[in-house]
Amino acid sequence: MSDYILELKGITKIFPGVKALDNVHFSLKEGEIHALMGENGAGKSTFIKVITGVHQPEEGEIFIRGQKVSIKNPKDAQKLSIAAIYQHGTTYQHLSVTENIFIGHEKMTKLKTIDWKQMHKDAAALLKRLGSSIDPHSTMGNLTVAEQQIVEIAKAISTNAKIIIMDEPTAALSKRECEELYRITEQLRDEGCSIIFISHRFEDMYRLASRVTVFRDAQYIGTWDVDGISNEVLISKMVGREISQIYPKQEVEMGEEIFKVDKLSKTGYYKDVSFSLHKGEILAMTGLVGAGRTEVCQGIMGIEKPDSGKVYLEGKELKISHPSDAMDYGVGYLPEDRQKQGLILDWGLGQNVTLSTLEQFTHGSIINQKEERQKSKELLERVKTKALSVFDKASSLSGGNQQKVIVAKVLNSDLKVIILDEPTKGVDVGAKAQIYEIMSSLAAQGYGVIMISSEMPEVLGMADTILVMREGRVSKIFDEVKGVTQEQILEAAMNT
Amino acid sequence: MAKNITKQVMQSDGTRIISAERGFSWKRFMLQWEWMLVLMLIIVNIFNISVSPNYANVKNILNATRDFLDKAIVVFPMAFVLMLGEIDISVASIMALSATIMGVAYQAGVPMAGAICIALATGTVCGFINGIILVKFPELSSMIVTLSTQIIFRGIAQIILETNSVGGFPSWFTRIAAGKIGGMVPYVMVFVIVEALFFAYLLHYTKFGRRCYAMGNSVTVAKFSGVKTNKIKIIVFTMAGLFSAIAAVYLASKMSSVRPDVAKGYELDIIAMAVLGGVSTSGGKGRILGAALSILVIGYLRYGLGLINASSQIIMIVVGALLIIAVAIPSFRDSIGNANWFRKLKAMVSKS
């Protein structure tokens, strides 16, 4: 009898032209929370898909409780009591909570019709067990991301899963919601489940896990006890190099005021938002998810027009009714959702980079495609994109590299103010540092930079000014970052 | 397998080299959909020659071509509509309404040239209306909107002319359709070729075309990138309206009369020609060359089936079947490529 409930040995998975996993090992003890970490593109997601039967490895063996098993499809995985909660939810937004929980294993009455009464009752019981008060009748799409995750967990335990895999569950959660998730995860462990927890956040790992495994470039690097391993060591394992300074903030002399927002309001979203930005300044907008940060910036950009309020650039009032107006004035926006708002995944990198700046390559009305390719090549190299050619499809890159492509795209516009919305969300440590570097050099070149961020260390490490929003209003502005603590920011962000 | 894994060149200072060029690849070249259309075109023509030995002379083929030029005029703007991920079912009704208004205007004493301009204006306005409705009510799908305007436009034409027809156009007008350069090449064929070149240029070489491709892939990304998506949508639908009117003028000239029931059912053929040409109905994919080739495939196929006196119902069935096969082939190819047995086979072959 093996000590491990799940063990994988020598797993190799090859996609056309890429080794996604190269002789990888992993072991999960019964009743432990095991953190799996690594940069984007390290192979974590593929690894999970091997365990859940979505992908079949070319080589390697999988053991459950010492027994060799083969997992040919997700159904097999379910039979082996394995359940996964994916990074991008796989929920049915239009269906009810109950339907989402029991989809695929509905309860039947004697007449072979669906037993709604029983299912609603069981769903309520499952949710209550998780300490949640979500109404099983409510529609999935009306729940918050955090609530949807709880439903997914309920779904996992409804199938009697003993091995639960969580893929970056905390990425979209606010501080308080994370606490809730931690509590539920610990409860599952105490009830005898074994959990693989994937996250980019060290906080998650220290809080929950007893052991941590690191992958890098499709390879297994090692497994350690969480007690007695430091951030720095782990980061160096993940990136294969020492990162001396994650926040490479350059000292920049702030110039004159370049950008000003005056009493911007939109009913139901934000009210009386005012702030100003100077040349060379990095202004961090922070607050809980849903505080209206993204909405304010999209209002500035003319994506969803505000009801009232004014925006000034270099003292001149701007009339913006479409993102193209904002860009013409010199205000650019790097959206939060890379895949849905930033990139055409089916296109090559080059065409993605030039989409918002086609005028630069157009003579008469013809696009000079050679010039276009050359310029996009330079930009992609400047942001150190990990790619072979400008023809590589955007969908083939990892999250961090996709973000760099969007940065390249924004850089090509002739801008004065750049708004970056959660630029490092879901981005691995190495790429993060590069994005910070770019941000810092932009400020040094005299751009005004607005960074929306939920990550406190990033806000404290990069910003000159911190603007905290709460429920659609500016709750506090810290003009001097030195000496500001996470607690002070959190206090301003939360309703106290 | 390992040798396939190419490593990106990294310079000593950590910058990565990204290639801006890509070499010619036979595989990529041969995997183009257009080759499939060329093959179909050859098969259709072999069939036509075998059923009618007289078919194979230039004059005959040019005549056969003349038969479907009216639809061909609308296929290219339709390709743009589909490219955006939209559809326009109202084109045939726009043709009927434009032709009707032209006839009525001529009857009321407007000179023929003026009446033609009125027809073109009518089509343009109809297309513009489609575009405006779609932009003002983004929650409505183009399928529903153009289905409604299809009924409305045809309805107006029928109210104006009831079951009457208008004829007696000046002889120069009827010569537009009949006229041939050197007694061989119809004027309209030249027009369609120039039109195809214009649309190919517009789609493949201009900002406008690139932005259409972007919108077809993701309206959100396009909008966030500063593309004026509403403006483009209106332009594209207006273009479809204008070219429907041009086709209507040609049709009126060919038949030397107008009736409110002209061009009934044309929209299906027009959409079929664009889709068989590789223009995706979900947007973002397709080329003008493909659309041009598929016009010939469906056009000659219809002509050939006419040669063997197939009924129009049979012709419809054949065209429908061809369309389903054609759109299924790429996804069939993908599903084989992703199938487990196929990959294992490939791995075995590459190992040995």
HADDOCK unambig.tbl for C-alpha pairs under 7 A between the chains (distance, minus, plus):
assign (segid A and resid 17 and name CA) (segid B and resid 4 and name CA) 5.39 0.50 0.50
assign (segid A and resid 17 and name CA) (segid B and resid 5 and name CA) 5.06 0.50 0.50
assign (segid A and resid 18 and name CA) (segid B and resid 5 and name CA) 5.74 0.50 0.50
assign (segid A and resid 323 and name CA) (segid B and resid 224 and name CA) 6.30 0.50 0.50
assign (segid A and resid 323 and name CA) (segid B and resid 226 and name CA) 4.97 0.50 0.50
assign (segid A and resid 324 and name CA) (segid B and resid 226 and name CA) 3.99 0.50 0.50
assign (segid A and resid 324 and name CA) (segid B and resid 227 and name CA) 6.59 0.50 0.50
assign (segid A and resid 340 and name CA) (segid B and resid 220 and name CA) 6.97 0.50 0.50
assign (segid A and resid 340 and name CA) (segid B and resid 221 and name CA) 6.57 0.50 0.50
assign (segid A and resid 341 and name CA) (segid B and resid 220 and name CA) 5.61 0.50 0.50
assign (segid A and resid 341 and name CA) (segid B and resid 221 and name CA) 4.45 0.50 0.50
assign (segid A and resid 341 and name CA) (segid B and resid 224 and name CA) 6.47 0.50 0.50
assign (segid A and resid 342 and name CA) (segid B and resid 221 and name CA) 5.46 0.50 0.50
assign (segid A and resid 343 and name CA) (segid B and resid 221 and name CA) 6.22 0.50 0.50
assign (segid A and resid 344 and name CA) (segid B and resid 217 and name CA) 6.53 0.50 0.50
assign (segid A and resid 344 and name CA) (segid B and resid 218 and name CA) 6.68 0.50 0.50
assign (segid A and resid 344 and name CA) (segid B and resid 221 and name CA) 6.77 0.50 0.50
assign (segid A and resid 355 and name CA) (segid B and resid 225 and name CA) 6.58 0.50 0.50
assign (segid A and resid 356 and name CA) (segid B and resid 225 and name CA) 4.78 0.50 0.50
assign (segid A and resid 356 and name CA) (segid B and resid 226 and name CA) 5.79 0.50 0.50
assign (segid A and resid 358 and name CA) (segid B and resid 207 and name CA) 6.38 0.50 0.50
assign (segid A and resid 365 and name CA) (segid B and resid 206 and name CA) 5.58 0.50 0.50
assign (segid A and resid 365 and name CA) (segid B and resid 207 and name CA) 6.86 0.50 0.50
assign (segid A and resid 366 and name CA) (segid B and resid 205 and name CA) 5.35 0.50 0.50
assign (segid A and resid 366 and name CA) (segid B and resid 206 and name CA) 4.67 0.50 0.50
assign (segid A and resid 367 and name CA) (segid B and resid 205 and name CA) 5.77 0.50 0.50
assign (segid A and resid 367 and name CA) (segid B and resid 206 and name CA) 5.52 0.50 0.50
assign (segid A and resid 367 and name CA) (segid B and resid 207 and name CA) 6.41 0.50 0.50
assign (segid A and resid 373 and name CA) (segid B and resid 20 and name CA) 5.47 0.50 0.50
assign (segid A and resid 374 and name CA) (segid B and resid 20 and name CA) 5.81 0.50 0.50
assign (segid A and resid 377 and name CA) (segid B and resid 18 and name CA) 6.04 0.50 0.50
assign (segid A and resid 377 and name CA) (segid B and resid 19 and name CA) 6.87 0.50 0.50
assign (segid A and resid 377 and name CA) (segid B and resid 20 and name CA) 5.73 0.50 0.50
assign (segid A and resid 381 and name CA) (segid B and resid 15 and name CA) 6.61 0.50 0.50
assign (segid A and resid 381 and name CA) (segid B and resid 16 and name CA) 5.99 0.50 0.50
assign (segid A and resid 381 and name CA) (segid B and resid 17 and name CA) 6.54 0.50 0.50
assign (segid A and resid 381 and name CA) (segid B and resid 18 and name CA) 6.49 0.50 0.50
assign (segid A and resid 384 and name CA) (segid B and resid 15 and name CA) 6.09 0.50 0.50
assign (segid A and resid 384 and name CA) (segid B and resid 16 and name CA) 6.13 0.50 0.50
assign (segid A and resid 387 and name CA) (segid B and resid 18 and name CA) 6.41 0.50 0.50
assign (segid A and resid 388 and name CA) (segid B and resid 8 and name CA) 5.79 0.50 0.50
assign (segid A and resid 388 and name CA) (segid B and resid 18 and name CA) 5.13 0.50 0.50
assign (segid A and resid 388 and name CA) (segid B and resid 19 and name CA) 6.18 0.50 0.50
assign (segid A and resid 389 and name CA) (segid B and resid 18 and name CA) 4.84 0.50 0.50
assign (segid A and resid 389 and name CA) (segid B and resid 19 and name CA) 4.31 0.50 0.50
assign (segid A and resid 389 and name CA) (segid B and resid 20 and name CA) 6.01 0.50 0.50
assign (segid A and resid 390 and name CA) (segid B and resid 18 and name CA) 6.66 0.50 0.50
assign (segid A and resid 390 and name CA) (segid B and resid 19 and name CA) 6.21 0.50 0.50
assign (segid A and resid 390 and name CA) (segid B and resid 20 and name CA) 5.53 0.50 0.50
